[in-house]
Amino acid sequence: MGVTGEKFQLGTVGALSLSVVSSVSIVICNKALMSSLGFNFATTLTSWHLLVTFCSLHVALCMKLFEHKPFDARTVMGFGVLNGISIGLLNLSLGFNSVGFYQMTKLAIIPCTVILETLFFRKKFSRNIQLSLSVLLFGVGVATVTDLQLNAVGSVLSLLAIITTCIAQIMTNTIQKKFKVSSTQLLYQSCPYQALTLFIVGPFLDGFLTNQNVFAFDYTSQVVFFIVLSCLISVSVNFSTFLVIGKTSPVTYQVLGHLKTCLVLAFGYVLLHDPFSWRNILGILIAVIGMVSYSYFCTKEAPPKPTEASPQLNQVKESESDPLISDSLSTAENGGNAGDDEALKVPMWSSKYSKA
């Protein structure tokens, strides 16, 4: 049991590290692409990311680096389309709202996820963890939120973006456990539906937000280079997103997302000479305190690892997850997730810098 627990911890640390490094790298790449070169087509770019990710995974499958494990087709389709809708809504939210309100939208994902997990999974969060999350959100808010300009359409879009993102990230964790599929297997099967959804709506959505045509853009060699580099890095970003949520929880993934926000601010100041103030520094320090506290209390309060006699208990817990999956899919299928600067779900890093 000791060896198994140690391997799990090392795997989790590796997944978290991969997520941080790849996400910060792609943010810097996308900021150069969008801010310096004027390629502001975030949704279309994300569809290309997913297409390249699927092709990369297909090559890995042909090389027998992982095993293809088909499962319920309706679940995969609903999950993939929901993720695509989530990304589109986050981009629309940024397009209709100020950057400050968009940051508040991202901050609201954590409490919304906590509420959904409490209602549907009866998951309990101790006061120490709740306090740590509050400190984290306050710090990120101080560091990133500036103006707050409200409007009816933007508020509705933000609410829908929050809900779809939370559901998609919870489903990522739940589907992996319910169907006993790895993050690679789930990503491979859901990528085509996510990519197709965004590839169809992306040009229209980007054209609406930027008043430009993605197909009429001047694709210089420099632009093409950064697009290719962004797509290559996205393979690691998308894979690590599913890996982190599968190994930890949707709330932990959101906490990690805010850590990446703070790192991006710091890297932007050091490497790109972005404006930086004492407010940013204070907010980052407060956020780091919240993240360290959250990690400490999660480790301290973690239940003991299940023994060999506990498979039946695990099956019971998995069966309790069924209602949320069914409800979520029926909503998605009737028209009714995931994004960094970050992020996130698929990460929404790219959308933030469409306004940079």
Buried (B, 14 or more C-beta within 10 A) or exposed (E): EEEEEEEEEEEBEEBBEBBBBBBBBBBBBBBBBBBEBEBBBBBBBBBBBBBBBBBBBBEBBEEEEBEEBEBBEEBBBBBBBBBBBBBBBBBBBBBBBBBBBBBBBBBBBBBBBBEBBEEBBEEEBEEBBBBBBEBBBBBBBBBBBEEEEEEEEBBBBBBBBBBBBBBBBBBBBBBBEBBEBBBBBBBBBBBBBBBBBBBEBBBEBBBEBBEBEBEEBEEEEEBEEBBEBBBBBBBBBBBBBBBBBBBBBBBBBBBBBBBBBBBBBBBBBEEEEBEBEEEBBEBBBBBBBBBEBBBEBBEEEEEEEEEEEEEEEEEEBBEEBEEBBEEBBEBBEEEEBBBBBBBBBBBBBBBBBBBB
